[in-house]
């Protein structure tokens, strides 16, 4: 056979081998990219790892979630748009990272609404699509996780009045309103910059959950924690709608079966347990935890704070009063599970 004919034969054979691959288990695998701005040690990353295991097991290895933790795909404020635009298929978002963008979700951040982290996750996940769907255009809400906030600070805070004049990092719009009502100076700082800001005295304290304190090692700079009903912060696991629609029907069913309350039982349970263990670890490290009294008048200010949050939600065409009632009922439904 002439050299030219040999080359053509080989080329044809190679082309045929690529055009008609052998169907194998690995060829059937569908991989979805999950973006997480949180460090690998964080409970929500652990929750995503556990959920990915469940998905892989239920799909017999056909659906694989590949994790990109530590902000590899983008910082906290970009997480929602990474999923909305399809750059990532899935992400965990911090609603407070983009203040004002999720006005209905922010109603759940109000002081007095969420009584427990786990019951809050279960309740909010159950009503997520119905109540919070309009806040999340272009994506599916798979679950919601919530944390009651505390304040870690450089000096001890015994009463809400001690916050007056202090620069405190606010974890979202509602947290900002709460701190402002108490005379503090709310400051917006992204999670990855908190340790540096607290260490250098740029801020006096940080409004955050216990898991966040542990993840960002804030106890290196803040040796005092004040507990009190300062409201909550929330996270949501979201999925690009097209990524969901493009899955085969049986794989969409697996996503559905592990979302909502079922998803919160994975993410929310891991997160709530981590909140408890993080608090215990901080106590062992010598961090002093106190219960704030309220001579500063948070309860008196609560009505005004509620009005501010409600007006913002209604300004976007939402029924704030109805949303609050649904949040109360949903979280109360699971109160016994905390």
C-alpha positions in Angstrom: 0.0 0.0 0.0 1.3 3.4 -0.9 2.3 5.8 1.9 -0.5 8.3 1.0 -3.1 5.5 1.1 -1.8 4.2 4.5 -2.0 7.7 6.0 -5.6 8.1 4.7 -6.6 4.7 6.1 -5.2 5.6 9.5 -6.9 9.0 9.5 -10.2 7.4 8.7 -9.8 4.9 11.4 -9.0 7.5 14.0 -12.0 9.7 12.9 -14.3 6.7 13.2 -13.0 5.9 16.7 -13.8 9.5 17.9 -17.1 9.7 16.1 -18.5 6.4 17.5 -17.1 6.0 21.0 -17.8 2.9 23.0 -20.6 3.4 25.4 -19.4 2.8 28.9 -20.3 3.6 32.5 -17.9 6.5 32.4 -19.3 7.8 29.1 -22.7 8.1 30.8 -21.4 10.3 33.6 -22.9 13.8 33.9 -20.8 16.2 35.9 -22.1 19.4 37.5 -19.8 22.2 38.8 -20.6 23.4 42.4 -19.1 26.7 43.4 -18.5 27.5 47.1 -16.9 30.7 48.4 -16.4 29.0 51.8 -13.2 27.3 52.8 -13.0 23.5 52.6 -13.4 23.1 56.4 -16.7 24.9 56.5 -19.9 23.0 57.4 -21.6 24.0 54.2 -18.8 22.6 52.1 -19.1 19.4 54.2 -22.9 19.5 53.5 -22.2 19.8 49.7 -19.8 16.8 49.9 -22.4 14.7 51.7 -25.1 15.7 49.3 -22.8 14.9 46.3 -22.2 11.4 47.8 -26.0 10.9 48.1 -26.6 12.1 44.5 -23.8 9.8 43.2 -25.1 6.8 45.1 -28.7 7.3 44.1 -27.7 7.8 40.4 -25.4 4.8 40.4 -22.5 7.0 39.6 -24.2 8.8 36.6 -24.5 12.2 38.2 -21.4 13.6 39.8 -21.1 17.0 41.6 -17.6 18.4 41.4 -16.8 20.9 44.2 -14.8 24.2 43.8 -14.5 25.5 47.4 -12.6 28.5 48.7 -13.9 31.0 46.1 -12.1 29.3 43.2 -14.9 30.4 40.8 -15.6 33.8 42.4 -16.1 35.8 45.6 -19.3 35.7 47.7 -21.2 38.5 45.8 -20.7 36.7 42.5 -22.1 33.3 43.5 -25.7 33.9 42.5 -24.8 35.2 39.0 -22.3 32.4 38.5 -25.3 30.1 38.6 -27.8 32.3 36.9 -25.5 32.7 33.9 -24.5 29.0 33.8 -20.8 29.5 34.6 -21.5 27.2 37.6 -24.3 24.7 37.8 -24.7 24.9 41.5 -23.6 27.2 44.3 -24.1 28.1 47.9 -24.9 31.8 48.3 -24.9 34.1 51.3 -27.9 36.3 50.9 -26.3 39.1 53.0 -23.3 39.3 50.7 -25.4 41.4 48.3 -27.6 43.6 50.6 -31.0 44.4 49.2 -30.9 41.9 46.4 -33.1 39.3 48.3 -35.7 41.5 50.2 -38.1 38.7 50.9 -35.5 36.3 52.2 -34.2 39.2 54.4 -37.6 39.1 56.2 -36.4 35.8 57.7 -33.4 37.6 59.1 -35.5 39.8 61.5 -35.0 39.4 65.2 -37.4 37.0 66.8 -38.4 35.0 63.7 -35.9 32.1 63.6 -35.7 30.3 66.9 -33.3 27.6 66.0 -30.8 26.9 63.3 -32.0 23.4 62.3 -35.7 24.1 62.6 -35.1 27.3 60.6 -33.4 25.4 57.8 -36.2 22.9 57.6 -38.9 25.5 57.7 -37.4 27.9 55.3 -36.4 25.1 52.8 -40.0 23.9 52.8 -41.4 27.3 51.7 -38.4 28.4 49.7 -39.8 28.0 46.2 -43.2 29.5 47.1 -42.1 32.4 49.3 -38.5 33.2 48.1 -38.7 32.2 44.5 -39.2 35.7 43.1 -36.0 36.7 44.9 -34.0 34.1 42.9 -34.9 34.6 39.1 -33.4 32.0 36.7 -32.4 29.5 39.4 -33.9 26.7 41.5 -33.6 26.9 45.3 -32.5 23.5 46.5 -32.4 24.3 50.2 -31.9 27.1 52.7 -29.7 27.1 55.8 -29.9 29.7 58.5 -27.7 30.8 61.5 -28.7 33.0 64.4 -26.1 35.6 64.7 -23.7 36.5 67.5 -21.2 39.3 67.7 -17.5 38.5 68.2 -15.5 41.5 69.3 -12.2 42.9 70.5 -13.8 44.0 73.8 -16.6 42.6 75.9 -20.2 43.6 75.1 -22.6 43.1 78.0 -25.6 45.1 76.9 -26.9 46.2 73.5 -26.1 49.8 74.6 -22.4 48.8 74.6 -22.6 48.7 70.8 -23.1 52.5 70.5 -20.5 54.1 68.3 -18.7 50.8 67.5 -17.9 49.8 64.0 -19.5 46.3 63.5 -19.5 44.2 60.4 -23.1 43.7 59.3 -24.1 40.5 57.7 -26.7 42.0 55.4 -29.4 44.7 55.3 -31.4 43.6 58.2 -28.3 43.2 60.4 -27.3 46.7 59.3 -30.7 48.0 60.4 -30.4 46.2 63.8 -27.0 47.6 64.5 -27.9 51.1 63.4 -30.9 51.0 65.6 -28.6 50.3 68.6 -26.2 53.1 67.7 -23.5 51.0 66.2 -21.9 51.8 62.9 -22.7 49.0 60.5 -19.9 48.1 58.1 -19.9 45.9 55.0 -16.9 43.6 54.7 -16.8 40.4 52.8 -16.1 37.2 54.7 -12.6 36.6 53.5 -11.5 40.0 54.7 -13.0 39.8 58.2 -9.9 38.4 60.0 -7.7 41.1 58.7 -10.2 43.9 59.4 -10.8 42.7 63.0 -7.1 42.1 63.7 -6.1 45.6 62.5 -8.9 47.3 64.5 -10.6 48.5 61.3 -13.8 47.2 63.0 -14.6 46.4 66.6 -16.7 43.4 66.0 -18.4 41.0 63.5 -22.0 39.9 63.3 -21.8 36.3 62.2 -22.6 32.7 63.1 -20.3 30.4 65.1 -19.3 28.3 62.1 -18.2 31.5 60.3 -16.1 32.5 63.4 -14.4 29.1 63.2 -14.0 29.1 59.4 -12.3 32.5 59.3 -10.4 32.1 62.6 -11.9 35.3 64.0 -11.0 34.1 67.5 -7.4 35.1 66.7 -8.4 38.7 67.0 -11.7 38.7 68.9 -11.8 37.1 72.4 -15.4 38.1 73.3 -18.7 36.8 72.0 -22.1 38.4 72.8 -25.2 36.3 72.2 -28.7 37.8 71.9 -31.6 37.8 69.5 -29.9 40.0 66.8 -31.6 38.1 64.0 -30.3 35.6 61.5 -28.3 35.2 58.3 -29.2 32.7 55.6 -27.5 30.7 52.8 -29.1 28.9 49.9 -28.0 26.1 47.7 -29.1 27.1 44.1 -29.0 25.4 40.7 -29.1 26.8 37.2 -32.5 26.2 35.7 -31.2 25.1 32.3 -28.7 22.7 34.0 -31.6 21.1 35.8 -33.8 21.0 32.7 -31.1 19.4 30.6 -30.8 16.4 33.0 -32.6 13.2 32.1 -36.0 12.8 33.9 -34.7 10.2 36.4 -31.8 12.4 37.4 -34.1 15.4 37.8 -36.2 13.3 40.1 -33.1 12.5 42.3 -32.4 16.3 42.6 -36.0 16.9 43.5 -36.0 14.1 46.1 -32.9 15.5 47.8 -34.0 19.1 47.8 -36.3 21.2 50.0 -36.8 19.7 53.5 -34.8 16.6 52.4 -31.9 18.8 51.4 -32.1 20.8 54.6 -31.9 17.5 56.6 -28.4 17.1 55.0 -27.1 20.7 54.8 -29.0 22.1 57.8 -28.2 19.2 60.1 -24.5 19.3 59.4 -24.5 23.1 59.7 -26.5 23.2 63.0 -24.3 20.5 64.5 -21.2 22.5 63.4 -22.6 25.6 65.0 -22.8 23.8 68.4 -19.3 22.2 68.1 -17.7 25.5 66.9 -19.2 27.2 70.0 -17.8 24.5 72.3 -14.4 24.7 70.6 -14.3 28.5 71.1 -15.0 28.0 74.8 -12.2 25.6 75.1 -9.9 28.2 73.5 -10.7 30.7 76.2 -13.1 32.9 74.3 -15.6 34.5 76.7 -19.3 34.1 75.7 -21.9 36.3 77.4 -25.6 36.9 77.0 -26.4 40.5 76.1 -29.0 42.3 78.1 -31.2 44.8 76.2 -31.1 48.1 78.0 -30.1 49.4 74.6 -33.6 49.0 73.4 -33.5 46.4 70.6 -37.0 45.3 71.4 -38.3 48.9 71.2 -36.5 49.3 67.9 -37.8 46.0 66.5 -41.0 47.5 65.1 -39.1 50.1 63.1 -36.7 47.4 61.8 -39.6 45.2 60.7 -41.2 48.2 58.9 -37.9 48.9 57.0 -37.6 45.3 55.9 -41.2 45.0 55.0 -41.2 48.2 53.0 -38.2 47.0 51.0 -39.9 43.7 50.1 -43.2 45.4 49.2 -41.3 47.9 47.1 -40.4 44.9 44.9 -44.0 43.7 44.7 -44.0 41.2 47.4 -46.5 40.6 50.2 -44.2 41.2 53.2 -46.9 40.5 55.9 -47.9 37.3 54.2 -44.3 36.2 53.9 -43.5 36.8 57.5 -46.6 34.8 58.6 -45.5 31.9 56.4 -41.9 32.1 57.8 -43.3 32.0 61.4 -45.6 29.0 60.6 -42.9 27.0 58.7 -40.2 27.4 61.3 -42.6 26.7 64.2 -43.7 23.5 62.5 -40.2 22.0 63.0 -39.4 23.7 66.4 -39.4 20.3 68.2 -36.5 19.1 66.0 -33.9 21.6 67.3 
